Amino acid sequence: MMSLESPPFKCLYCMKEASEVTFEKKGHIIPESLGNRDEYVLKGFECDVCNQYFSSLEANFLNKVSSLVERTLAG
């Protein structure tokens, strides 16, 4: 059984472990650019490489005209 005090330090996405990648960044479930400050993936579940990859995908999507209305409504 896994303890929240001792995360697996194995990425949910690429399956790499701490010996292969770092786990320093917070992975937000809902992007910060949509107003999320509190909902995030616990450290040790999403590596920094995947975090950066998904952040770039989110940025590309959120900069499209079609998402501007949602961003405006979200504040």
C-alpha positions in Angstrom: 0.0 0.0 0.0 1.3 3.4 -1.0 1.6 6.2 1.6 1.0 9.8 0.7 4.2 10.7 2.6 6.2 8.4 0.3 5.1 8.9 -3.3 6.2 6.4 -5.9 8.5 8.9 -7.8 7.4 7.1 -10.9 5.8 9.2 -13.6 2.2 8.3 -14.4 2.8 9.2 -18.1 6.3 8.1 -19.2 6.8 5.5 -16.4 10.3 6.7 -15.7 11.6 6.7 -12.1 13.6 9.1 -10.0 16.9 7.6 -11.2 16.0 8.7 -14.7 14.1 12.0 -14.3 13.5 14.7 -11.7 10.2 15.4 -9.8 10.6 19.1 -8.8 7.7 20.9 -10.6 4.1 20.9 -9.6 1.8 19.4 -12.2 -1.5 21.2 -12.2 -4.6 19.2 -13.0 -6.3 22.3 -14.4 -3.8 24.8 -15.9 -2.8 27.8 -13.8 -3.6 30.0 -16.8 -7.2 29.0 -16.3 -7.1 30.3 -12.7 -6.2 27.1 -10.9 -3.8 27.6 -8.0 -4.8 24.8 -5.7 -5.5 21.6 -7.7 -2.3 19.8 -8.6 -0.7 16.3 -8.9 1.2 15.3 -5.8 5.0 15.5 -6.2 6.4 12.2 -7.3 3.6 11.3 -9.8 4.5 13.5 -12.8 8.1 14.0 -13.8 9.4 17.4 -14.9 9.9 16.3 -18.5 6.2 15.3 -18.9 5.2 18.4 -16.9 7.0 20.6 -19.4 5.6 18.7 -22.3 2.0 19.1 -21.1 2.5 22.7 -20.2 3.6 23.5 -23.8 0.5 21.7 -25.1 -1.7 23.6 -22.7 -0.1 26.9 -23.8 -0.6 26.1 -27.5 -4.3 25.3 -26.9 -5.0 28.2 -24.5 -3.5 30.7 -27.0 -5.9 29.7 -29.7 -8.8 32.1 -30.3 -11.4 29.5 -29.6 -10.3 29.1 -26.0 -10.1 32.9 -25.2 -13.8 33.0 -24.3 -13.3 30.2 -21.7 -10.2 31.9 -20.3 -12.1 35.2 -20.0 -15.0 33.6 -18.2 -12.7 31.8 -15.9 -11.0 35.1 -14.9 
